[in-house]
Amino acid sequence: MPPRLNALNNALNASNKSPLKSKLIDRDRETREARNGKALNGSSDLSDWRSCSPVVQSRRSSSQLATGASSGYIVIHEYAPSNGSLSLQLGERVHVVDNGDPDWLHGFRISDRTEHLMTFPATCVAHISSNEQPMIILQNVFVSEFKLRMYKNQVVFAQPDTLSEGKVTVRTEHNALAPVSLTSLALL
């Protein structure tokens, strides 16, 4: 008796199946299941589907999301442009306008009523929350338990309600937290 036609076709397909073809068939099956509301993990949501293109977040936007309520940016490094336009002074508050460039920012001084648009490096400013107090380090400080070194004239941000035993918890521009003695700090 001759072999059944279906069994013969299955045997031929199994012997001629390429890895690429099997991946394409599996992907088509997954796409059909997703369209029918069946996700690969068995649930009905499609939350695990991702775009093929990478998602890139700038350092700026991630720090804004992490700190919650925002009240702007503060100058942590002085900047004097070579073209002679307005310079940024340590401690000035700046409203940043996002231009999509992670290295250079546009912004306005908050105290400037003329709203002169300035361009400056992103490393010159740091995000500050409305409940933080900007302070400046008066002398080099090393916090051994956190292996953190802070330098004279570095801007840090005192955290609210953290004063204990003559120390206050400060945040650096890199979001590191450490207790620092009040004798090593001054208001900015």
C-alpha positions in Angstrom: 0.0 0.0 0.0 1.4 3.4 -1.0 2.2 5.9 1.9 -0.4 8.4 2.6 0.0 11.8 0.9 0.0 13.8 4.1 2.6 11.6 5.7 4.8 12.0 2.6 4.5 15.8 2.6 5.3 16.0 6.3 8.4 13.9 5.8 9.6 16.1 2.9 9.0 19.3 4.8 10.9 18.1 7.8 13.9 17.1 5.7 14.0 20.4 3.7 13.3 22.7 6.6 15.9 25.5 6.9 16.5 27.2 10.3 15.6 30.6 8.7 12.4 29.3 7.3 11.4 27.8 10.7 12.1 31.1 12.4 9.9 32.9 9.8 7.1 30.4 10.3 7.4 30.7 14.1 7.3 34.5 13.9 4.3 34.4 11.6 2.5 32.1 14.1 3.4 34.5 17.0 2.2 37.5 15.0 -1.2 35.8 14.3 -1.5 34.8 18.0 -0.8 38.4 19.0 -3.4 39.7 16.6 -5.9 37.3 18.1 -5.2 38.7 21.6 -2.9 35.8 22.7 0.5 36.9 23.9 3.4 34.6 24.0 3.4 34.4 27.8 -0.2 33.2 27.8 -1.7 36.4 29.0 -4.0 38.6 26.9 -1.8 41.7 27.2 0.8 42.7 24.7 3.0 44.6 27.2 6.0 42.4 26.5 6.2 43.4 22.8 9.0 45.8 22.2 10.1 47.9 19.2 13.1 46.8 17.3 14.7 50.2 17.6 16.6 50.9 20.9 15.1 53.3 23.4 17.7 55.9 24.4 17.1 58.2 27.3 19.4 61.1 28.1 21.0 61.4 31.5 18.9 64.6 31.9 15.5 63.1 31.4 16.2 60.1 33.6 17.4 62.3 36.5 14.2 64.4 36.2 12.0 61.4 36.4 13.9 60.1 39.4 13.6 63.2 41.5 9.9 63.8 41.1 8.8 67.4 41.6 11.0 69.8 39.7 12.0 73.3 40.3 14.6 73.7 37.6 18.3 73.6 37.3 21.2 75.2 39.1 24.6 76.1 37.8 27.3 73.8 39.4 30.2 74.8 37.2 30.8 78.3 35.9 30.8 78.8 32.1 32.1 81.7 30.1 31.5 81.2 26.3 34.4 82.1 24.0 32.1 84.4 21.9 31.7 86.9 24.8 28.0 86.3 25.4 26.5 86.0 28.8 28.3 83.7 31.2 26.8 81.4 33.9 27.8 82.0 37.5 27.9 79.3 40.2 24.6 79.0 42.0 22.4 80.7 39.4 19.1 79.0 38.7 18.3 78.2 35.0 15.2 77.2 33.2 16.3 74.6 30.6 14.7 74.2 27.2 15.2 70.7 25.9 16.7 70.8 22.4 17.3 67.1 22.1 21.1 67.4 22.3 22.4 65.6 25.4 25.7 67.5 25.5 24.5 71.1 24.9 21.4 72.8 26.5 19.5 76.0 25.8 18.0 77.9 28.7 17.1 81.1 30.4 18.3 82.5 33.7 15.3 82.5 36.1 16.3 85.9 37.5 16.8 87.4 34.0 13.7 89.4 32.9 15.0 89.8 29.4 14.8 86.0 28.9 18.0 86.0 26.8 18.4 82.4 25.4 21.8 81.0 26.3 23.6 77.8 25.1 25.8 76.0 27.5 27.2 72.5 28.2 25.0 70.1 30.0 27.7 69.4 32.6 27.4 73.0 33.9 24.0 72.5 35.4 22.3 69.9 37.7 18.6 69.3 38.4 17.4 70.5 41.7 14.1 69.5 43.4 12.0 72.2 45.0 12.6 70.7 48.5 16.4 70.7 48.2 18.8 73.4 49.4 21.9 74.1 47.3 25.1 74.3 49.3 28.8 74.5 48.5 31.6 72.4 50.0 34.1 74.6 51.9 36.9 72.1 52.1 37.7 68.6 50.6 35.6 65.9 52.2 35.9 62.2 52.1 33.1 60.1 53.4 34.8 56.7 54.0 31.6 54.6 54.7 30.3 55.6 51.2 33.7 55.8 49.5 32.7 59.3 48.3 35.0 62.2 47.8 33.7 65.8 47.5 35.9 68.7 46.6 36.2 72.3 47.7 33.7 74.6 45.8 31.6 71.6 44.6 27.9 72.2 44.6 25.8 69.7 46.6 22.1 69.6 47.5 21.1 69.2 51.2 18.1 66.9 51.7 15.2 68.0 53.8 14.8 66.8 57.4 18.2 64.9 57.5 20.0 67.0 60.0 21.4 64.7 62.7 24.4 65.0 65.0 25.8 68.0 63.2 25.6 66.4 59.8 23.2 66.7 56.9 22.6 64.3 54.1 23.6 65.8 50.7 23.1 64.7 47.1 25.8 65.2 44.5 25.1 66.0 40.9 25.6 62.2 40.2 22.8 61.4 42.7 25.1 60.0 45.4 23.9 60.6 49.0 26.2 61.0 52.0 26.2 62.7 55.4 28.5 65.8 55.5 29.4 67.9 58.5 27.8 71.3 58.6 31.2 72.8 59.2 32.2 71.8 55.7 29.1 73.4 54.0 27.9 76.8 53.2 24.6 78.0 51.7 24.8 78.9 48.1 
